[in-house]
């Protein structure tokens, strides 16, 4: 799973293995989580 780590000032994503800055990565991660949770709730609601 994805670990959210506090990086020192942005280093071009070498440490994180991602070209995205940490804040954008965290935002994408949260939107994915929200989507997954809504899908789970829809499955439970049926």
mmCIF file of the N, C-alpha and C atoms, coordinates in Angstrom:
data_MODEL
# 
_entry.id   MODEL 
# 
loop_
_atom_site.group_PDB 
_atom_site.id 
_atom_site.type_symbol 
_atom_site.label_atom_id 
_atom_site.label_alt_id 
_atom_site.label_comp_id 
_atom_site.label_asym_id 
_atom_site.label_entity_id 
_atom_site.label_seq_id 
_atom_site.pdbx_PDB_ins_code 
_atom_site.Cartn_x 
_atom_site.Cartn_y 
_atom_site.Cartn_z 
_atom_site.occupancy 
_atom_site.B_iso_or_equiv 
_atom_site.pdbx_formal_charge 
_atom_site.auth_seq_id 
_atom_site.auth_comp_id 
_atom_site.auth_asym_id 
_atom_site.auth_atom_id 
_atom_site.pdbx_PDB_model_num 
ATOM 1   N N  . UNK A 1 1  ? 0.846   -1.192 0.000   1.00 0.00 ? 1  UNK A N  1 
ATOM 2   C CA . UNK A 1 1  ? 0.000   0.000  0.000   1.00 0.00 ? 1  UNK A CA 1 
ATOM 3   C C  . UNK A 1 1  ? 0.882   1.243  0.000   1.00 0.00 ? 1  UNK A C  1 
ATOM 4   N N  . UNK A 1 2  ? 0.266   2.367  -0.189  1.00 0.00 ? 2  UNK A N  1 
ATOM 5   C CA . UNK A 1 2  ? 1.015   3.616  -0.321  1.00 0.00 ? 2  UNK A CA 1 
ATOM 6   C C  . UNK A 1 2  ? 1.257   4.225  1.048   1.00 0.00 ? 2  UNK A C  1 
ATOM 7   N N  . UNK A 1 3  ? 2.536   4.497  1.332   1.00 0.00 ? 3  UNK A N  1 
ATOM 8   C CA . UNK A 1 3  ? 2.877   5.149  2.592   1.00 0.00 ? 3  UNK A CA 1 
ATOM 9   C C  . UNK A 1 3  ? 3.030   6.634  2.339   1.00 0.00 ? 3  UNK A C  1 
ATOM 10  N N  . UNK A 1 4  ? 2.421   7.445  3.183   1.00 0.00 ? 4  UNK A N  1 
ATOM 11  C CA . UNK A 1 4  ? 2.561   8.892  3.053   1.00 0.00 ? 4  UNK A CA 1 
ATOM 12  C C  . UNK A 1 4  ? 3.652   9.340  4.017   1.00 0.00 ? 4  UNK A C  1 
ATOM 13  N N  . UNK A 1 5  ? 4.743   9.856  3.453   1.00 0.00 ? 5  UNK A N  1 
ATOM 14  C CA . UNK A 1 5  ? 5.908   10.218 4.249   1.00 0.00 ? 5  UNK A CA 1 
ATOM 15  C C  . UNK A 1 5  ? 6.142   11.708 4.107   1.00 0.00 ? 5  UNK A C  1 
ATOM 16  N N  . UNK A 1 6  ? 6.592   12.345 5.169   1.00 0.00 ? 6  UNK A N  1 
ATOM 17  C CA . UNK A 1 6  ? 6.966   13.756 5.081   1.00 0.00 ? 6  UNK A CA 1 
ATOM 18  C C  . UNK A 1 6  ? 8.333   13.837 4.415   1.00 0.00 ? 6  UNK A C  1 
ATOM 19  N N  . UNK A 1 7  ? 8.366   14.443 3.251   1.00 0.00 ? 7  UNK A N  1 
ATOM 20  C CA . UNK A 1 7  ? 9.627   14.583 2.537   1.00 0.00 ? 7  UNK A CA 1 
ATOM 21  C C  . UNK A 1 7  ? 10.304  15.876 2.955   1.00 0.00 ? 7  UNK A C  1 
ATOM 22  N N  . UNK A 1 8  ? 11.631  15.920 2.866   1.00 0.00 ? 8  UNK A N  1 
ATOM 23  C CA . UNK A 1 8  ? 12.306  17.217 2.861   1.00 0.00 ? 8  UNK A CA 1 
ATOM 24  C C  . UNK A 1 8  ? 11.867  17.986 1.622   1.00 0.00 ? 8  UNK A C  1 
ATOM 25  N N  . UNK A 1 9  ? 12.215  19.254 1.465   1.00 0.00 ? 9  UNK A N  1 
ATOM 26  C CA . UNK A 1 9  ? 11.749  20.001 0.295   1.00 0.00 ? 9  UNK A CA 1 
ATOM 27  C C  . UNK A 1 9  ? 11.918  19.200 -0.991  1.00 0.00 ? 9  UNK A C  1 
ATOM 28  N N  . UNK A 1 10 ? 10.921  19.314 -1.841  1.00 0.00 ? 10 UNK A N  1 
ATOM 29  C CA . UNK A 1 10 ? 10.745  18.466 -3.018  1.00 0.00 ? 10 UNK A CA 1 
ATOM 30  C C  . UNK A 1 10 ? 12.037  18.238 -3.787  1.00 0.00 ? 10 UNK A C  1 
ATOM 31  N N  . UNK A 1 11 ? 12.377  16.973 -4.008  1.00 0.00 ? 11 UNK A N  1 
ATOM 32  C CA . UNK A 1 11 ? 13.647  16.608 -4.629  1.00 0.00 ? 11 UNK A CA 1 
ATOM 33  C C  . UNK A 1 11 ? 13.439  15.965 -5.990  1.00 0.00 ? 11 UNK A C  1 
ATOM 34  N N  . UNK A 1 12 ? 12.457  16.415 -6.744  1.00 0.00 ? 12 UNK A N  1 
ATOM 35  C CA . UNK A 1 12 ? 12.262  15.859 -8.072  1.00 0.00 ? 12 UNK A CA 1 
ATOM 36  C C  . UNK A 1 12 ? 11.675  14.468 -8.046  1.00 0.00 ? 12 UNK A C  1 
ATOM 37  N N  . UNK A 1 13 ? 11.166  14.021 -6.914  1.00 0.00 ? 13 UNK A N  1 
ATOM 38  C CA . UNK A 1 13 ? 10.484  12.738 -6.856  1.00 0.00 ? 13 UNK A CA 1 
ATOM 39  C C  . UNK A 1 13 ? 11.414  11.544 -6.879  1.00 0.00 ? 13 UNK A C  1 
ATOM 40  N N  . UNK A 1 14 ? 12.720  11.754 -6.713  1.00 0.00 ? 14 UNK A N  1 
ATOM 41  C CA . UNK A 1 14 ? 13.642  10.612 -6.748  1.00 0.00 ? 14 UNK A CA 1 
ATOM 42  C C  . UNK A 1 14 ? 13.367  9.701  -5.555  1.00 0.00 ? 14 UNK A C  1 
ATOM 43  N N  . UNK A 1 15 ? 13.195  10.322 -4.376  1.00 0.00 ? 15 UNK A N  1 
ATOM 44  C CA . UNK A 1 15 ? 12.954  9.516  -3.182  1.00 0.00 ? 15 UNK A CA 1 
ATOM 45  C C  . UNK A 1 15 ? 11.580  8.857  -3.241  1.00 0.00 ? 15 UNK A C  1 
ATOM 46  N N  . UNK A 1 16 ? 10.581  9.621  -3.655  1.00 0.00 ? 16 UNK A N  1 
ATOM 47  C CA . UNK A 1 16 ? 9.228   9.084  -3.652  1.00 0.00 ? 16 UNK A CA 1 
ATOM 48  C C  . UNK A 1 16 ? 8.959   8.153  -4.820  1.00 0.00 ? 16 UNK A C  1 
ATOM 49  N N  . UNK A 1 17 ? 9.858   8.156  -5.822  1.00 0.00 ? 17 UNK A N  1 
ATOM 50  C CA . UNK A 1 17 ? 9.626   7.317  -6.981  1.00 0.00 ? 17 UNK A CA 1 
ATOM 51  C C  . UNK A 1 17 ? 8.458   7.798  -7.812  1.00 0.00 ? 17 UNK A C  1 
ATOM 52  N N  . UNK A 1 18 ? 8.120   9.088  -7.711  1.00 0.00 ? 18 UNK A N  1 
ATOM 53  C CA . UNK A 1 18 ? 6.983   9.625  -8.442  1.00 0.00 ? 18 UNK A CA 1 
ATOM 54  C C  . UNK A 1 18 ? 7.324   11.019 -8.933  1.00 0.00 ? 18 UNK A C  1 
ATOM 55  N N  . UNK A 1 19 ? 6.918   11.360 -10.160 1.00 0.00 ? 19 UNK A N  1 
ATOM 56  C CA . UNK A 1 19 ? 7.190   12.696 -10.677 1.00 0.00 ? 19 UNK A CA 1 
ATOM 57  C C  . UNK A 1 19 ? 6.295   13.766 -10.063 1.00 0.00 ? 19 UNK A C  1 
ATOM 58  N N  . UNK A 1 20 ? 5.296   13.362 -9.289  1.00 0.00 ? 20 UNK A N  1 
ATOM 59  C CA . UNK A 1 20 ? 4.363   14.329 -8.720  1.00 0.00 ? 20 UNK A CA 1 
ATOM 60  C C  . UNK A 1 20 ? 4.871   14.830 -7.378  1.00 0.00 ? 20 UNK A C  1 
ATOM 61  N N  . UNK A 1 21 ? 4.648   16.093 -7.082  1.00 0.00 ? 21 UNK A N  1 
ATOM 62  C CA . UNK A 1 21 ? 4.963   16.591 -5.739  1.00 0.00 ? 21 UNK A CA 1 
ATOM 63  C C  . UNK A 1 21 ? 4.119   15.871 -4.693  1.00 0.00 ? 21 UNK A C  1 
ATOM 64  N N  . UNK A 1 22 ? 4.609   15.761 -3.461  1.00 0.00 ? 22 UNK A N  1 
ATOM 65  C CA . UNK A 1 22 ? 3.896   14.998 -2.428  1.00 0.00 ? 22 UNK A CA 1 
ATOM 66  C C  . UNK A 1 22 ? 2.455   15.450 -2.228  1.00 0.00 ? 22 UNK A C  1 
ATOM 67  N N  . UNK A 1 23 ? 2.202   16.767 -2.240  1.00 0.00 ? 23 UNK A N  1 
ATOM 68  C CA . UNK A 1 23 ? 0.833   17.222 -1.973  1.00 0.00 ? 23 UNK A CA 1 
ATOM 69  C C  . UNK A 1 23 ? -0.128  16.727 -3.040  1.00 0.00 ? 23 UNK A C  1 
ATOM 70  N N  . UNK A 1 24 ? 0.298   16.780 -4.300  1.00 0.00 ? 24 UNK A N  1 
ATOM 71  C CA . UNK A 1 24 ? -0.584  16.303 -5.373  1.00 0.00 ? 24 UNK A CA 1 
ATOM 72  C C  . UNK A 1 24 ? -0.787  14.799 -5.225  1.00 0.00 ? 24 UNK A C  1 
ATOM 73  N N  . UNK A 1 25 ? 0.298   14.090 -4.879  1.00 0.00 ? 25 UNK A N  1 
ATOM 74  C CA . UNK A 1 25 ? 0.169   12.643 -4.692  1.00 0.00 ? 25 UNK A CA 1 
ATOM 75  C C  . UNK A 1 25 ? -0.826  12.337 -3.586  1.00 0.00 ? 25 UNK A C  1 
ATOM 76  N N  . UNK A 1 26 ? -0.740  13.073 -2.482  1.00 0.00 ? 26 UNK A N  1 
ATOM 77  C CA . UNK A 1 26 ? -1.671  12.843 -1.374  1.00 0.00 ? 26 UNK A CA 1 
ATOM 78  C C  . UNK A 1 26 ? -3.096  13.127 -1.824  1.00 0.00 ? 26 UNK A C  1 
ATOM 79  N N  . UNK A 1 27 ? -3.287  14.195 -2.610  1.00 0.00 ? 27 UNK A N  1 
ATOM 80  C CA . UNK A 1 27 ? -4.626  14.510 -3.096  1.00 0.00 ? 27 UNK A CA 1 
ATOM 81  C C  . UNK A 1 27 ? -5.177  13.401 -3.976  1.00 0.00 ? 27 UNK A C  1 
ATOM 82  N N  . UNK A 1 28 ? -4.336  12.867 -4.869  1.00 0.00 ? 28 UNK A N  1 
ATOM 83  C CA . UNK A 1 28 ? -4.787  11.771 -5.731  1.00 0.00 ? 28 UNK A CA 1 
ATOM 84  C C  . UNK A 1 28 ? -5.132  10.557 -4.881  1.00 0.00 ? 28 UNK A C  1 
ATOM 85  N N  . UNK A 1 29 ? -4.300  10.283 -3.867  1.00 0.00 ? 29 UNK A N  1 
ATOM 86  C CA . UNK A 1 29 ? -4.535  9.127  -3.015  1.00 0.00 ? 29 UNK A CA 1 
ATOM 87  C C  . UNK A 1 29 ? -5.875  9.264  -2.300  1.00 0.00 ? 29 UNK A C  1 
ATOM 88  N N  . UNK A 1 30 ? -6.161  10.464 -1.779  1.00 0.00 ? 30 UNK A N  1 
ATOM 89  C CA . UNK A 1 30 ? -7.415  10.652 -1.051  1.00 0.00 ? 30 UNK A CA 1 
ATOM 90  C C  . UNK A 1 30 ? -8.613  10.539 -1.983  1.00 0.00 ? 30 UNK A C  1 
ATOM 91  N N  . UNK A 1 31 ? -8.491  11.058 -3.213  1.00 0.00 ? 31 UNK A N  1 
ATOM 92  C CA . UNK A 1 31 ? -9.624  10.949 -4.133  1.00 0.00 ? 31 UNK A CA 1 
ATOM 93  C C  . UNK A 1 31 ? -9.850  9.485  -4.500  1.00 0.00 ? 31 UNK A C  1 
ATOM 94  N N  . UNK A 1 32 ? -8.763  8.707  -4.635  1.00 0.00 ? 32 UNK A N  1 
ATOM 95  C CA . UNK A 1 32 ? -8.937  7.279  -4.916  1.00 0.00 ? 32 UNK A CA 1 
ATOM 96  C C  . UNK A 1 32 ? -9.610  6.584  -3.744  1.00 0.00 ? 32 UNK A C  1 
ATOM 97  N N  . UNK A 1 33 ? -9.196  6.922  -2.531  1.00 0.00 ? 33 UNK A N  1 
ATOM 98  C CA . UNK A 1 33 ? -9.820  6.323  -1.354  1.00 0.00 ? 33 UNK A CA 1 
ATOM 99  C C  . UNK A 1 33 ? -11.305 6.652  -1.313  1.00 0.00 ? 33 UNK A C  1 
ATOM 100 N N  . UNK A 1 34 ? -11.648 7.914  -1.609  1.00 0.00 ? 34 UNK A N  1 
ATOM 101 C CA . UNK A 1 34 ? -13.050 8.323  -1.570  1.00 0.00 ? 34 UNK A CA 1 
ATOM 102 C C  . UNK A 1 34 ? -13.841 7.524  -2.585  1.00 0.00 ? 34 UNK A C  1 
ATOM 103 N N  . UNK A 1 35 ? -13.274 7.362  -3.791  1.00 0.00 ? 35 UNK A N  1 
ATOM 104 C CA . UNK A 1 35 ? -13.971 6.609  -4.827  1.00 0.00 ? 35 UNK A CA 1 
ATOM 105 C C  . UNK A 1 35 ? -14.168 5.164  -4.372  1.00 0.00 ? 35 UNK A C  1 
ATOM 106 N N  . UNK A 1 36 ? -13.144 4.581  -3.772  1.00 0.00 ? 36 UNK A N  1 
ATOM 107 C CA . UNK A 1 36 ? -13.245 3.195  -3.331  1.00 0.00 ? 36 UNK A CA 1 
ATOM 108 C C  . UNK A 1 36 ? -14.307 3.071  -2.246  1.00 0.00 ? 36 UNK A C  1 
ATOM 109 N N  . UNK A 1 37 ? -14.342 4.052  -1.332  1.00 0.00 ? 37 UNK A N  1 
ATOM 110 C CA . UNK A 1 37 ? -15.324 3.989  -0.255  1.00 0.00 ? 37 UNK A CA 1 
ATOM 111 C C  . UNK A 1 37 ? -16.737 4.133  -0.789  1.00 0.00 ? 37 UNK A C  1 
ATOM 112 N N  . UNK A 1 38 ? -16.962 5.017  -1.765  1.00 0.00 ? 38 UNK A N  1 
ATOM 113 C CA . UNK A 1 38 ? -18.312 5.162  -2.301  1.00 0.00 ? 38 UNK A CA 1 
ATOM 114 C C  . UNK A 1 38 ? -18.717 3.883  -3.019  1.00 0.00 ? 38 UNK A C  1 
ATOM 115 N N  . UNK A 1 39 ? -17.778 3.258  -3.723  1.00 0.00 ? 39 UNK A N  1 
ATOM 116 C CA . UNK A 1 39 ? -18.108 2.000  -4.396  1.00 0.00 ? 39 UNK A CA 1 
ATOM 117 C C  . UNK A 1 39 ? -18.491 0.948  -3.360  1.00 0.00 ? 39 UNK A C  1 
ATOM 118 N N  . UNK A 1 40 ? -17.752 0.893  -2.262  1.00 0.00 ? 40 UNK A N  1 
ATOM 119 C CA . UNK A 1 40 ? -18.052 -0.087 -1.224  1.00 0.00 ? 40 UNK A CA 1 
ATOM 120 C C  . UNK A 1 40 ? -19.430 0.189  -0.634  1.00 0.00 ? 40 UNK A C  1 
ATOM 121 N N  . UNK A 1 41 ? -19.740 1.462  -0.413  1.00 0.00 ? 41 UNK A N  1 
ATOM 122 C CA . UNK A 1 41 ? -21.046 1.796  0.156   1.00 0.00 ? 41 UNK A CA 1 
ATOM 123 C C  . UNK A 1 41 ? -22.165 1.426  -0.804  1.00 0.00 ? 41 UNK A C  1 
ATOM 124 N N  . UNK A 1 42 ? -21.949 1.628  -2.102  1.00 0.00 ? 42 UNK A N  1 
ATOM 125 C CA . UNK A 1 42 ? -22.983 1.253  -3.065  1.00 0.00 ? 42 UNK A CA 1 
ATOM 126 C C  . UNK A 1 42 ? -23.196 -0.257 -3.055  1.00 0.00 ? 42 UNK A C  1 
ATOM 127 N N  . UNK A 1 43 ? -22.103 -1.011 -2.916  1.00 0.00 ? 43 UNK A N  1 
ATOM 128 C CA . UNK A 1 43 ? -22.248 -2.471 -2.883  1.00 0.00 ? 43 UNK A CA 1 
ATOM 129 C C  . UNK A 1 43 ? -23.034 -2.875 -1.629  1.00 0.00 ? 43 UNK A C  1 
ATOM 130 N N  . UNK A 1 44 ? -22.717 -2.236 -0.500  1.00 0.00 ? 44 UNK A N  1 
ATOM 131 C CA . UNK A 1 44 ? -23.423 -2.578 0.735   1.00 0.00 ? 44 UNK A CA 1 
ATOM 132 C C  . UNK A 1 44 ? -24.890 -2.171 0.666   1.00 0.00 ? 44 UNK A C  1 
ATOM 133 N N  . UNK A 1 45 ? -25.193 -1.110 -0.084  1.00 0.00 ? 45 UNK A N  1 
ATOM 134 C CA . UNK A 1 45 ? -26.559 -0.600 -0.107  1.00 0.00 ? 45 UNK A CA 1 
ATOM 135 C C  . UNK A 1 45 ? -27.483 -1.479 -0.942  1.00 0.00 ? 45 UNK A C  1 
ATOM 136 N N  . UNK A 1 46 ? -26.915 -2.259 -1.850  1.00 0.00 ? 46 UNK A N  1 
ATOM 137 C CA . UNK A 1 46 ? -27.774 -3.060 -2.734  1.00 0.00 ? 46 UNK A CA 1 
ATOM 138 C C  . UNK A 1 46 ? -28.378 -4.230 -1.985  1.00 0.00 ? 46 UNK A C  1 
# 
